[in-house]
């Protein structure tokens, strides 16, 4: 489906995300944090500045 506005696809994606159950939203957030932490380790190993963040403790 072709969006009718330049950001129609983005609006549709956000609408789909709003319909997700809370458990799925949290799962996505945790996965994104893991990816960001991995990216930070790579940046640091290359001597580049990393983004300051503290991922959620999900091991509890």
Order of alpha helices (4+ residues) and beta strands (2+ residues): alpha-alpha
